[in-house]
Amino acid sequence: MHELGVVIEVVKTVENFAEKNGVTKIDKIVLQIGELSSMIPKYIEACYPAAVDGTMMEETKLEIEILPGNGICKECNKVFNIIQTKGKCPICGSKDNEIISGKEFMIKEILAC
């Protein structure tokens, strides 16, 4: 489970942000995770308590937003959800597409008290 290492890096990033900006307490962080990302949201949630244990973020809430895994068909330029259609364009049936979103993993918001 590589999610724990990634969440530990998120904690370090948020703590560095807090230190540089004089923030002493953080209420919530919001992560955005793409459907096509290698991160699994339920594993992120499961390892979050261990990653924040003993840090300034121990009481911080975690919110995860899932971003759709969209692609654009190279044949007809239709944008569609790659997961829902199993990679096949719902308009022309082509499987020749380019991923345009859904691989993201980012900190969207840091909400201080």
Biopython code that builds the backbone (N, CA, C, O; Angstrom):
import numpy as np
from Bio.PDB.StructureBuilder import StructureBuilder

atoms = [
    (1, "MET", "N", (0.843, -1.175, 0.000)),
    (1, "MET", "CA", (0.000, 0.000, 0.000)),
    (1, "MET", "C", (0.890, 1.240, 0.000)),
    (1, "MET", "O", (1.420, 1.630, 1.040)),
    (2, "HIS", "N", (1.049, 1.856, -1.167)),
    (2, "HIS", "CA", (1.872, 3.060, -1.276)),
    (2, "HIS", "C", (1.129, 4.306, -0.815)),
    (2, "HIS", "O", (1.721, 5.380, -0.708)),
    (3, "GLU", "N", (-0.164, 4.169, -0.541)),
    (3, "GLU", "CA", (-0.956, 5.314, -0.103)),
    (3, "GLU", "C", (-0.431, 5.922, 1.199)),
    (3, "GLU", "O", (-0.460, 7.142, 1.359)),
    (4, "LEU", "N", (0.046, 5.100, 2.126)),
    (4, "LEU", "CA", (0.542, 5.630, 3.395)),
    (4, "LEU", "C", (1.699, 6.598, 3.162)),
    (4, "LEU", "O", (1.714, 7.685, 3.740)),
    (5, "GLY", "N", (2.648, 6.229, 2.344)),
    (5, "GLY", "CA", (3.769, 7.112, 2.041)),
    (5, "GLY", "C", (3.320, 8.413, 1.405)),
    (5, "GLY", "O", (3.864, 9.477, 1.699)),
    (6, "VAL", "N", (2.328, 8.325, 0.534)),
    (6, "VAL", "CA", (1.807, 9.528, -0.128)),
    (6, "VAL", "C", (1.103, 10.421, 0.890)),
    (6, "VAL", "O", (1.279, 11.639, 0.868)),
    (7, "VAL", "N", (0.309, 9.829, 1.782)),
    (7, "VAL", "CA", (-0.398, 10.627, 2.786)),
    (7, "VAL", "C", (0.597, 11.271, 3.756)),
    (7, "VAL", "O", (0.381, 12.402, 4.191)),
    (8, "ILE", "N", (1.661, 10.584, 4.094)),
    (8, "ILE", "CA", (2.692, 11.174, 4.952)),
    (8, "ILE", "C", (3.297, 12.398, 4.259)),
    (8, "ILE", "O", (3.550, 13.409, 4.914)),
    (9, "GLU", "N", (3.528, 12.323, 2.963)),
    (9, "GLU", "CA", (4.036, 13.480, 2.213)),
    (9, "GLU", "C", (3.018, 14.625, 2.185)),
    (9, "GLU", "O", (3.400, 15.793, 2.258)),
    (10, "VAL", "N", (1.732, 14.297, 2.079)),
    (10, "VAL", "CA", (0.687, 15.317, 2.136)),
    (10, "VAL", "C", (0.736, 16.027, 3.488)),
    (10, "VAL", "O", (0.658, 17.254, 3.552)),
    (11, "VAL", "N", (0.868, 15.249, 4.571)),
    (11, "VAL", "CA", (0.944, 15.822, 5.916)),
    (11, "VAL", "C", (2.145, 16.772, 6.020)),
    (11, "VAL", "O", (2.021, 17.873, 6.556)),
    (12, "LYS", "N", (3.292, 16.349, 5.513)),
    (12, "LYS", "CA", (4.484, 17.210, 5.543)),
    (12, "LYS", "C", (4.249, 18.501, 4.761)),
    (12, "LYS", "O", (4.629, 19.583, 5.208)),
    (13, "THR", "N", (3.629, 18.380, 3.606)),
    (13, "THR", "CA", (3.347, 19.548, 2.772)),
    (13, "THR", "C", (2.420, 20.525, 3.493)),
    (13, "THR", "O", (2.655, 21.733, 3.487)),
    (14, "VAL", "N", (1.370, 19.995, 4.110)),
    (14, "VAL", "CA", (0.412, 20.843, 4.816)),
    (14, "VAL", "C", (1.067, 21.487, 6.030)),
    (14, "VAL", "O", (0.836, 22.665, 6.304)),
    (15, "GLU", "N", (1.882, 20.729, 6.762)),
    (15, "GLU", "CA", (2.579, 21.292, 7.920)),
    (15, "GLU", "C", (3.552, 22.398, 7.497)),
    (15, "GLU", "O", (3.650, 23.422, 8.174)),
    (16, "ASN", "N", (4.262, 22.206, 6.401)),
    (16, "ASN", "CA", (5.162, 23.252, 5.887)),
    (16, "ASN", "C", (4.384, 24.505, 5.501)),
    (16, "ASN", "O", (4.811, 25.625, 5.782)),
    (17, "PHE", "N", (3.242, 24.302, 4.856)),
    (17, "PHE", "CA", (2.379, 25.426, 4.494)),
    (17, "PHE", "C", (1.938, 26.181, 5.756)),
    (17, "PHE", "O", (1.991, 27.410, 5.806)),
    (18, "ALA", "N", (1.504, 25.433, 6.764)),
    (18, "ALA", "CA", (1.027, 26.038, 8.013)),
    (18, "ALA", "C", (2.135, 26.839, 8.681)),
    (18, "ALA", "O", (1.913, 27.962, 9.134)),
    (19, "GLU", "N", (3.327, 26.259, 8.740)),
    (19, "GLU", "CA", (4.463, 26.937, 9.376)),
    (19, "GLU", "C", (4.806, 28.240, 8.659)),
    (19, "GLU", "O", (5.018, 29.268, 9.302)),
    (20, "LYS", "N", (4.860, 28.196, 7.328)),
    (20, "LYS", "CA", (5.214, 29.379, 6.544)),
    (20, "LYS", "C", (4.160, 30.482, 6.639)),
    (20, "LYS", "O", (4.463, 31.657, 6.434)),
    (21, "ASN", "N", (2.916, 30.094, 6.952)),
    (21, "ASN", "CA", (1.827, 31.063, 6.962)),
    (21, "ASN", "C", (1.300, 31.368, 8.366)),
    (21, "ASN", "O", (0.262, 32.013, 8.516)),
    (22, "GLY", "N", (2.014, 30.907, 9.387)),
    (22, "GLY", "CA", (1.628, 31.206, 10.759)),
    (22, "GLY", "C", (0.340, 30.550, 11.214)),
    (22, "GLY", "O", (-0.325, 31.046, 12.124)),
    (23, "VAL", "N", (-0.011, 29.453, 10.596)),
    (23, "VAL", "CA", (-1.236, 28.726, 10.963)),
    (23, "VAL", "C", (-0.888, 27.710, 12.053)),
    (23, "VAL", "O", (0.056, 26.931, 11.916)),
    (24, "THR", "N", (-1.668, 27.734, 13.134)),
    (24, "THR", "CA", (-1.385, 26.825, 14.251)),
    (24, "THR", "C", (-2.366, 25.666, 14.341)),
    (24, "THR", "O", (-2.071, 24.656, 14.981)),
    (25, "LYS", "N", (-3.532, 25.796, 13.706)),
    (25, "LYS", "CA", (-4.506, 24.700, 13.747)),
    (25, "LYS", "C", (-5.201, 24.601, 12.401)),
    (25, "LYS", "O", (-5.632, 25.604, 11.833)),
    (26, "ILE", "N", (-5.303, 23.400, 11.909)),
    (26, "ILE", "CA", (-5.979, 23.141, 10.639)),
    (26, "ILE", "C", (-7.221, 22.314, 10.934)),
    (26, "ILE", "O", (-7.162, 21.299, 11.628)),
    (27, "ASP", "N", (-8.344, 22.769, 10.393)),
    (27, "ASP", "CA", (-9.619, 22.087, 10.628)),
    (27, "ASP", "C", (-9.842, 20.939, 9.645)),
    (27, "ASP", "O", (-10.284, 19.855, 10.026)),
    (28, "LYS", "N", (-9.527, 21.199, 8.363)),
    (28, "LYS", "CA", (-9.841, 20.197, 7.339)),
    (28, "LYS", "C", (-8.918, 20.359, 6.142)),
    (28, "LYS", "O", (-8.503, 21.468, 5.804)),
    (29, "ILE", "N", (-8.604, 19.234, 5.506)),
    (29, "ILE", "CA", (-7.945, 19.287, 4.201)),
    (29, "ILE", "C", (-8.832, 18.558, 3.195)),
    (29, "ILE", "O", (-9.513, 17.587, 3.522)),
    (30, "VAL", "N", (-8.800, 19.051, 1.979)),
    (30, "VAL", "CA", (-9.579, 18.454, 0.902)),
    (30, "VAL", "C", (-8.596, 17.972, -0.155)),
    (30, "VAL", "O", (-7.791, 18.744, -0.674)),
    (31, "LEU", "N", (-8.675, 16.690, -0.462)),
    (31, "LEU", "CA", (-7.849, 16.104, -1.517)),
    (31, "LEU", "C", (-8.720, 15.809, -2.726)),
    (31, "LEU", "O", (-9.880, 15.421, -2.586)),
    (32, "GLN", "N", (-8.166, 15.990, -3.898)),
    (32, "GLN", "CA", (-8.833, 15.584, -5.132)),
    (32, "GLN", "C", (-8.064, 14.395, -5.699)),
    (32, "GLN", "O", (-6.846, 14.439, -5.868)),
    (33, "ILE", "N", (-8.814, 13.331, -5.987)),
    (33, "ILE", "CA", (-8.204, 12.114, -6.515)),
    (33, "ILE", "C", (-8.955, 11.719, -7.782)),
    (33, "ILE", "O", (-10.174, 11.552, -7.767)),
    (34, "GLY", "N", (-8.221, 11.574, -8.863)),
    (34, "GLY", "CA", (-8.833, 11.183, -10.127)),
    (34, "GLY", "C", (-9.174, 9.708, -10.152)),
    (34, "GLY", "O", (-8.491, 8.884, -9.543)),
    (35, "GLU", "N", (-10.244, 9.387, -10.867)),
    (35, "GLU", "CA", (-10.679, 7.991, -11.018)),
    (35, "GLU", "C", (-9.600, 7.113, -11.643)),
    (35, "GLU", "O", (-9.570, 5.905, -11.406)),
    (36, "LEU", "N", (-8.722, 7.704, -12.431)),
    (36, "LEU", "CA", (-7.685, 6.939, -13.124)),
    (36, "LEU", "C", (-6.340, 7.009, -12.413)),
    (36, "LEU", "O", (-5.337, 6.502, -12.915)),
    (37, "SER", "N", (-6.325, 7.636, -11.249)),
    (37, "SER", "CA", (-5.103, 7.761, -10.458)),
    (37, "SER", "C", (-4.744, 6.407, -9.857)),
    (37, "SER", "O", (-5.586, 5.515, -9.757)),
    (38, "SER", "N", (-3.490, 6.270, -9.463)),
    (38, "SER", "CA", (-3.076, 5.025, -8.807)),
    (38, "SER", "C", (-3.438, 5.025, -7.320)),
    (38, "SER", "O", (-3.222, 4.027, -6.632)),
    (39, "MET", "N", (-3.986, 6.138, -6.820)),
    (39, "MET", "CA", (-4.390, 6.236, -5.423)),
    (39, "MET", "C", (-5.808, 5.695, -5.248)),
    (39, "MET", "O", (-6.696, 5.990, -6.047)),
    (40, "ILE", "N", (-6.008, 4.916, -4.217)),
    (40, "ILE", "CA", (-7.325, 4.347, -3.935)),
    (40, "ILE", "C", (-7.913, 5.099, -2.740)),
    (40, "ILE", "O", (-7.385, 5.007, -1.632)),
    (41, "PRO", "N", (-9.007, 5.847, -2.957)),
    (41, "PRO", "CA", (-9.558, 6.689, -1.899)),
    (41, "PRO", "C", (-9.805, 5.981, -0.567)),
    (41, "PRO", "O", (-9.498, 6.543, 0.484)),
    (42, "LYS", "N", (-10.344, 4.775, -0.582)),
    (42, "LYS", "CA", (-10.624, 4.097, 0.690)),
    (42, "LYS", "C", (-9.334, 3.760, 1.439)),
    (42, "LYS", "O", (-9.338, 3.709, 2.669)),
    (43, "TYR", "N", (-8.234, 3.530, 0.724)),
    (43, "TYR", "CA", (-6.951, 3.286, 1.380)),
    (43, "TYR", "C", (-6.368, 4.586, 1.935)),
    (43, "TYR", "O", (-5.745, 4.590, 2.997)),
    (44, "ILE", "N", (-6.575, 5.689, 1.211)),
    (44, "ILE", "CA", (-6.143, 6.998, 1.705)),
    (44, "ILE", "C", (-6.864, 7.283, 3.027)),
    (44, "ILE", "O", (-6.234, 7.679, 4.008)),
    (45, "GLU", "N", (-8.171, 7.082, 3.049)),
    (45, "GLU", "CA", (-8.958, 7.308, 4.264)),
    (45, "GLU", "C", (-8.514, 6.384, 5.393)),
    (45, "GLU", "O", (-8.449, 6.806, 6.548)),
    (46, "ALA", "N", (-8.212, 5.138, 5.073)),
    (46, "ALA", "CA", (-7.828, 4.165, 6.096)),
    (46, "ALA", "C", (-6.484, 4.493, 6.737)),
    (46, "ALA", "O", (-6.317, 4.303, 7.942)),
    (47, "CYS", "N", (-5.538, 4.974, 5.966)),
    (47, "CYS", "CA", (-4.212, 5.239, 6.527)),
    (47, "CYS", "C", (-4.044, 6.670, 7.033)),
    (47, "CYS", "O", (-3.035, 6.988, 7.663)),
    (48, "TYR", "N", (-5.011, 7.526, 6.766)),
    (48, "TYR", "CA", (-4.925, 8.919, 7.203)),
    (48, "TYR", "C", (-4.712, 9.064, 8.716)),
    (48, "TYR", "O", (-3.835, 9.824, 9.127)),
    (49, "PRO", "N", (-5.487, 8.359, 9.560)),
    (49, "PRO", "CA", (-5.272, 8.511, 11.017)),
    (49, "PRO", "C", (-3.839, 8.175, 11.456)),
    (49, "PRO", "O", (-3.293, 8.843, 12.334)),
    (50, "ALA", "N", (-3.243, 7.170, 10.868)),
    (50, "ALA", "CA", (-1.861, 6.801, 11.224)),
    (50, "ALA", "C", (-0.877, 7.873, 10.753)),
    (50, "ALA", "O", (0.111, 8.147, 11.433)),
    (51, "ALA", "N", (-1.139, 8.473, 9.605)),
    (51, "ALA", "CA", (-0.222, 9.482, 9.056)),
    (51, "ALA", "C", (-0.247, 10.784, 9.860)),
    (51, "ALA", "O", (0.765, 11.478, 9.947)),
    (52, "VAL", "N", (-1.397, 11.114, 10.445)),
    (52, "VAL", "CA", (-1.494, 12.374, 11.193)),
    (52, "VAL", "C", (-1.262, 12.189, 12.691)),
    (52, "VAL", "O", (-1.181, 13.173, 13.426)),
    (53, "ASP", "N", (-1.155, 10.957, 13.147)),
    (53, "ASP", "CA", (-0.957, 10.679, 14.576)),
    (53, "ASP", "C", (0.312, 11.373, 15.087)),
    (53, "ASP", "O", (1.395, 11.196, 14.529)),
    (54, "GLY", "N", (0.161, 12.158, 16.145)),
    (54, "GLY", "CA", (1.297, 12.843, 16.739)),
    (54, "GLY", "C", (1.733, 14.104, 16.016)),
    (54, "GLY", "O", (2.764, 14.682, 16.361)),
    (55, "THR", "N", (0.971, 14.548, 15.016)),
    (55, "THR", "CA", (1.307, 15.766, 14.275)),
    (55, "THR", "C", (0.310, 16.863, 14.633)),
    (55, "THR", "O", (-0.668, 16.612, 15.337)),
    (56, "MET", "N", (0.555, 18.065, 14.153)),
    (56, "MET", "CA", (-0.383, 19.165, 14.375)),
    (56, "MET", "C", (-1.723, 18.923, 13.682)),
    (56, "MET", "O", (-2.694, 19.636, 13.934)),
    (57, "MET", "N", (-1.772, 17.916, 12.810)),
    (57, "MET", "CA", (-2.987, 17.617, 12.045)),
    (57, "MET", "C", (-3.807, 16.483, 12.645)),
    (57, "MET", "O", (-4.740, 15.984, 12.014)),
    (58, "GLU", "N", (-3.465, 16.080, 13.849)),
    (58, "GLU", "CA", (-4.109, 14.922, 14.468)),
    (58, "GLU", "C", (-5.640, 15.031, 14.509)),
    (58, "GLU", "O", (-6.337, 14.028, 14.356)),
    (59, "GLU", "N", (-6.157, 16.237, 14.714)),
    (59, "GLU", "CA", (-7.608, 16.438, 14.806)),
    (59, "GLU", "C", (-8.224, 16.903, 13.475)),
    (59, "GLU", "O", (-9.412, 17.220, 13.412)),
    (60, "THR", "N", (-7.430, 16.937, 12.448)),
    (60, "THR", "CA", (-7.876, 17.449, 11.147)),
    (60, "THR", "C", (-8.793, 16.459, 10.440)),
    (60, "THR", "O", (-8.543, 15.254, 10.423)),
    (61, "LYS", "N", (-9.857, 16.996, 9.860)),
    (61, "LYS", "CA", (-10.778, 16.169, 9.069)),
    (61, "LYS", "C", (-10.215, 16.037, 7.649)),
    (61, "LYS", "O", (-9.549, 16.937, 7.138)),
    (62, "LEU", "N", (-10.498, 14.903, 7.041)),
    (62, "LEU", "CA", (-10.093, 14.655, 5.656)),
    (62, "LEU", "C", (-11.332, 14.541, 4.790)),
    (62, "LEU", "O", (-12.269, 13.810, 5.114)),
    (63, "GLU", "N", (-11.325, 15.276, 3.680)),
    (63, "GLU", "CA", (-12.402, 15.164, 2.700)),
    (63, "GLU", "C", (-11.760, 14.797, 1.366)),
    (63, "GLU", "O", (-10.724, 15.345, 0.989)),
    (64, "ILE", "N", (-12.387, 13.871, 0.666)),
    (64, "ILE", "CA", (-11.864, 13.444, -0.640)),
    (64, "ILE", "C", (-12.915, 13.700, -1.711)),
    (64, "ILE", "O", (-14.075, 13.313, -1.572)),
    (65, "GLU", "N", (-12.486, 14.360, -2.780)),
    (65, "GLU", "CA", (-13.331, 14.573, -3.950)),
    (65, "GLU", "C", (-12.788, 13.704, -5.077)),
    (65, "GLU", "O", (-11.587, 13.702, -5.348)),
    (66, "ILE", "N", (-13.668, 12.976, -5.723)),
    (66, "ILE", "CA", (-13.270, 12.119, -6.837)),
    (66, "ILE", "C", (-13.481, 12.883, -8.147)),
    (66, "ILE", "O", (-14.568, 13.393, -8.420)),
    (67, "LEU", "N", (-12.422, 12.950, -8.943)),
    (67, "LEU", "CA", (-12.496, 13.609, -10.241)),
    (67, "LEU", "C", (-12.711, 12.557, -11.336)),
    (67, "LEU", "O", (-12.082, 11.500, -11.311)),
    (68, "PRO", "N", (-13.593, 12.845, -12.290)),
    (68, "PRO", "CA", (-13.894, 11.853, -13.326)),
    (68, "PRO", "C", (-12.715, 11.563, -14.249)),
    (68, "PRO", "O", (-11.901, 12.436, -14.549)),
    (69, "GLY", "N", (-12.653, 10.324, -14.682)),
    (69, "GLY", "CA", (-11.635, 9.896, -15.640)),
    (69, "GLY", "C", (-12.156, 10.097, -17.048)),
    (69, "GLY", "O", (-12.766, 9.197, -17.625)),
    (70, "ASN", "N", (-11.920, 11.270, -17.601)),
    (70, "ASN", "CA", (-12.442, 11.607, -18.926)),
    (70, "ASN", "C", (-11.372, 11.490, -20.003)),
    (70, "ASN", "O", (-10.182, 11.709, -19.773)),
    (71, "GLY", "N", (-11.847, 11.142, -21.164)),
    (71, "GLY", "CA", (-10.996, 11.086, -22.344)),
    (71, "GLY", "C", (-11.679, 11.797, -23.490)),
    (71, "GLY", "O", (-12.876, 12.079, -23.445)),
    (72, "ILE", "N", (-10.904, 12.079, -24.511)),
    (72, "ILE", "CA", (-11.478, 12.670, -25.723)),
    (72, "ILE", "C", (-11.186, 11.718, -26.882)),
    (72, "ILE", "O", (-10.057, 11.265, -27.069)),
    (73, "CYS", "N", (-12.206, 11.437, -27.634)),
    (73, "CYS", "CA", (-12.081, 10.533, -28.779)),
    (73, "CYS", "C", (-11.269, 11.210, -29.876)),
    (73, "CYS", "O", (-11.545, 12.348, -30.254)),
    (74, "LYS", "N", (-10.275, 10.504, -30.379)),
    (74, "LYS", "CA", (-9.443, 11.059, -31.452)),
    (74, "LYS", "C", (-10.130, 10.998, -32.815)),
    (74, "LYS", "O", (-9.671, 11.614, -33.777)),
    (75, "GLU", "N", (-11.222, 10.260, -32.890)),
    (75, "GLU", "CA", (-11.959, 10.153, -34.155)),
    (75, "GLU", "C", (-13.027, 11.246, -34.286)),
    (75, "GLU", "O", (-13.128, 11.901, -35.324)),
    (76, "CYS", "N", (-13.833, 11.439, -33.212)),
    (76, "CYS", "CA", (-14.970, 12.367, -33.330)),
    (76, "CYS", "C", (-14.934, 13.526, -32.324)),
    (76, "CYS", "O", (-15.840, 14.358, -32.300)),
    (77, "ASN", "N", (-13.886, 13.574, -31.499)),
    (77, "ASN", "CA", (-13.692, 14.649, -30.517)),
    (77, "ASN", "C", (-14.726, 14.687, -29.388)),
    (77, "ASN", "O", (-14.867, 15.717, -28.728)),
    (78, "LYS", "N", (-15.434, 13.616, -29.156)),
    (78, "LYS", "CA", (-16.390, 13.540, -28.054)),
    (78, "LYS", "C", (-15.631, 13.319, -26.743)),
    (78, "LYS", "O", (-14.744, 12.468, -26.672)),
    (79, "VAL", "N", (-15.983, 14.091, -25.702)),
    (79, "VAL", "CA", (-15.426, 13.883, -24.370)),
    (79, "VAL", "C", (-16.347, 12.907, -23.642)),
    (79, "VAL", "O", (-17.567, 13.066, -23.651)),
    (80, "PHE", "N", (-15.754, 11.905, -23.019)),
    (80, "PHE", "CA", (-16.564, 10.886, -22.338)),
    (80, "PHE", "C", (-15.800, 10.296, -21.160)),
    (80, "PHE", "O", (-14.578, 10.415, -21.068)),
    (81, "ASN", "N", (-16.550, 9.653, -20.256)),
    (81, "ASN", "CA", (-15.952, 9.009, -19.101)),
    (81, "ASN", "C", (-15.403, 7.642, -19.523)),
    (81, "ASN", "O", (-16.149, 6.760, -19.947)),
    (82, "ILE", "N", (-14.099, 7.493, -19.397)),
    (82, "ILE", "CA", (-13.412, 6.291, -19.860)),
    (82, "ILE", "C", (-13.844, 5.050, -19.073)),
    (82, "ILE", "O", (-13.976, 3.967, -19.644)),
    (83, "ILE", "N", (-14.060, 5.206, -17.781)),
    (83, "ILE", "CA", (-14.445, 4.061, -16.948)),
    (83, "ILE", "C", (-15.855, 3.594, -17.289)),
    (83, "ILE", "O", (-16.094, 2.399, -17.458)),
    (84, "GLN", "N", (-16.782, 4.533, -17.389)),
    (84, "GLN", "CA", (-18.177, 4.171, -17.675)),
    (84, "GLN", "C", (-18.338, 3.476, -19.020)),
    (84, "GLN", "O", (-19.189, 2.599, -19.168)),
    (85, "THR", "N", (-17.533, 3.860, -19.991)),
    (85, "THR", "CA", (-17.678, 3.290, -21.336)),
    (85, "THR", "C", (-16.606, 2.240, -21.657)),
    (85, "THR", "O", (-16.507, 1.754, -22.784)),
    (86, "LYS", "N", (-15.804, 1.903, -20.631)),
    (86, "LYS", "CA", (-14.707, 0.931, -20.802)),
    (86, "LYS", "C", (-13.759, 1.334, -21.923)),
    (86, "LYS", "O", (-13.249, 0.490, -22.659)),
    (87, "GLY", "N", (-13.531, 2.658, -22.042)),
    (87, "GLY", "CA", (-12.573, 3.174, -23.009)),
    (87, "GLY", "C", (-13.086, 3.302, -24.426)),
    (87, "GLY", "O", (-12.332, 3.649, -25.336)),
    (88, "LYS", "N", (-14.365, 3.024, -24.619)),
    (88, "LYS", "CA", (-14.943, 3.061, -25.965)),
    (88, "LYS", "C", (-15.816, 4.300, -26.114)),
    (88, "LYS", "O", (-16.683, 4.558, -25.279)),
    (89, "CYS", "N", (-15.589, 5.061, -27.170)),
    (89, "CYS", "CA", (-16.368, 6.274, -27.416)),
    (89, "CYS", "C", (-17.849, 5.923, -27.564)),
    (89, "CYS", "O", (-18.201, 5.053, -28.361)),
    (90, "PRO", "N", (-18.721, 6.594, -26.802)),
    (90, "PRO", "CA", (-20.148, 6.280, -26.904)),
    (90, "PRO", "C", (-20.801, 6.790, -28.194)),
    (90, "PRO", "O", (-21.930, 6.412, -28.504)),
    (91, "ILE", "N", (-20.105, 7.635, -28.936)),
    (91, "ILE", "CA", (-20.659, 8.174, -30.180)),
    (91, "ILE", "C", (-20.260, 7.336, -31.390)),
    (91, "ILE", "O", (-21.113, 6.881, -32.151)),
    (92, "CYS", "N", (-18.940, 7.137, -31.559)),
    (92, "CYS", "CA", (-18.476, 6.445, -32.779)),
    (92, "CYS", "C", (-17.938, 5.039, -32.521)),
    (92, "CYS", "O", (-17.684, 4.289, -33.463)),
    (93, "GLY", "N", (-17.761, 4.677, -31.238)),
    (93, "GLY", "CA", (-17.297, 3.334, -30.918)),
    (93, "GLY", "C", (-15.785, 3.152, -30.945)),
    (93, "GLY", "O", (-15.291, 2.059, -30.667)),
    (94, "SER", "N", (-15.049, 4.199, -31.274)),
    (94, "SER", "CA", (-13.589, 4.108, -31.341)),
    (94, "SER", "C", (-12.986, 3.924, -29.942)),
    (94, "SER", "O", (-13.515, 4.428, -28.952)),
    (95, "LYS", "N", (-11.878, 3.197, -29.886)),
    (95, "LYS", "CA", (-11.132, 3.065, -28.636)),
    (95, "LYS", "C", (-9.854, 3.909, -28.679)),
    (95, "LYS", "O", (-9.000, 3.806, -27.798)),
    (96, "ASP", "N", (-9.738, 4.733, -29.705)),
    (96, "ASP", "CA", (-8.582, 5.616, -29.862)),
    (96, "ASP", "C", (-8.901, 6.937, -29.174)),
    (96, "ASP", "O", (-9.548, 7.813, -29.748)),
    (97, "ASN", "N", (-8.431, 7.064, -27.921)),
    (97, "ASN", "CA", (-8.741, 8.268, -27.158)),
    (97, "ASN", "C", (-7.518, 8.756, -26.408)),
    (97, "ASN", "O", (-6.501, 8.071, -26.305)),
    (98, "GLU", "N", (-7.656, 9.966, -25.887)),
    (98, "GLU", "CA", (-6.594, 10.574, -25.092)),
    (98, "GLU", "C", (-7.191, 10.954, -23.736)),
    (98, "GLU", "O", (-8.253, 11.572, -23.674)),
    (99, "ILE", "N", (-6.512, 10.588, -22.662)),
    (99, "ILE", "CA", (-6.979, 10.942, -21.319)),
    (99, "ILE", "C", (-6.789, 12.443, -21.119)),
    (99, "ILE", "O", (-5.706, 12.978, -21.355)),
    (100, "ILE", "N", (-7.858, 13.120, -20.679)),
    (100, "ILE", "CA", (-7.763, 14.565, -20.428)),
    (100, "ILE", "C", (-7.951, 14.907, -18.949)),
    (100, "ILE", "O", (-7.618, 16.016, -18.529)),
    (101, "SER", "N", (-8.474, 13.982, -18.164)),
    (101, "SER", "CA", (-8.590, 14.205, -16.722)),
    (101, "SER", "C", (-8.803, 12.868, -16.018)),
    (101, "SER", "O", (-9.226, 11.878, -16.615)),
    (102, "GLY", "N", (-8.490, 12.886, -14.718)),
    (102, "GLY", "CA", (-8.741, 11.688, -13.929)),
    (102, "GLY", "C", (-7.506, 11.043, -13.352)),
    (102, "GLY", "O", (-7.618, 10.067, -12.609)),
    (103, "LYS", "N", (-6.315, 11.560, -13.672)),
    (103, "LYS", "CA", (-5.083, 11.013, -13.112)),
    (103, "LYS", "C", (-4.551, 11.876, -11.962)),
    (103, "LYS", "O", (-3.494, 11.596, -11.398)),
    (104, "GLU", "N", (-5.296, 12.919, -11.631)),
    (104, "GLU", "CA", (-4.839, 13.881, -10.633)),
    (104, "GLU", "C", (-4.817, 13.302, -9.216)),
    (104, "GLU", "O", (-5.577, 12.398, -8.867)),
    (105, "PHE", "N", (-3.926, 13.858, -8.435)),
    (105, "PHE", "CA", (-3.913, 13.669, -6.976)),
    (105, "PHE", "C", (-3.345, 14.964, -6.430)),
    (105, "PHE", "O", (-2.158, 15.245, -6.596)),
    (106, "MET", "N", (-4.194, 15.763, -5.774)),
    (106, "MET", "CA", (-3.722, 17.060, -5.308)),
    (106, "MET", "C", (-4.456, 17.511, -4.046)),
    (106, "MET", "O", (-5.556, 17.059, -3.726)),
    (107, "ILE", "N", (-3.795, 18.412, -3.361)),
    (107, "ILE", "CA", (-4.417, 19.061, -2.217)),
    (107, "ILE", "C", (-5.222, 20.233, -2.777)),
    (107, "ILE", "O", (-4.653, 21.162, -3.350)),
    (108, "LYS", "N", (-6.521, 20.188, -2.614)),
    (108, "LYS", "CA", (-7.378, 21.250, -3.138)),
    (108, "LYS", "C", (-7.506, 22.397, -2.150)),
    (108, "LYS", "O", (-7.416, 23.565, -2.526)),
    (109, "GLU", "N", (-7.721, 22.050, -0.857)),
    (109, "GLU", "CA", (-7.937, 23.088, 0.137)),
    (109, "GLU", "C", (-7.305, 22.704, 1.468)),
    (109, "GLU", "O", (-7.239, 21.531, 1.836)),
    (110, "ILE", "N", (-6.846, 23.723, 2.171)),
    (110, "ILE", "CA", (-6.390, 23.586, 3.550)),
    (110, "ILE", "C", (-7.193, 24.619, 4.335)),
    (110, "ILE", "O", (-7.003, 25.822, 4.158)),
    (111, "LEU", "N", (-8.083, 24.152, 5.194)),
    (111, "LEU", "CA", (-8.946, 25.056, 5.945)),
    (111, "LEU", "C", (-8.439, 25.187, 7.375)),
    (111, "LEU", "O", (-8.436, 24.220, 8.138)),
    (112, "ALA", "N", (-8.011, 26.391, 7.724)),
    (112, "ALA", "CA", (-7.501, 26.656, 9.065)),
    (112, "ALA", "C", (-8.630, 27.140, 9.958)),
    (112, "ALA", "O", (-9.630, 27.684, 9.490)),
    (113, "CYS", "N", (-8.445, 26.929, 11.254)),
    (113, "CYS", "CA", (-9.431, 27.396, 12.248)),
    (113, "CYS", "C", (-9.240, 28.866, 12.527)),
    (113, "CYS", "O", (-9.971, 29.442, 13.333)),
]
sb = StructureBuilder()
sb.init_structure("model")
sb.init_model(0)
sb.init_chain("A")
sb.init_seg("    ")
for serial, (resi, resn, name, xyz) in enumerate(atoms, 1):
    if name == "N":
        sb.init_residue(resn, " ", resi, " ")
    sb.init_atom(name, np.array(xyz, "f"), 0.0, 1.0, " ", f" {name:<3s}", serial, name[0])
structure = sb.get_structure()
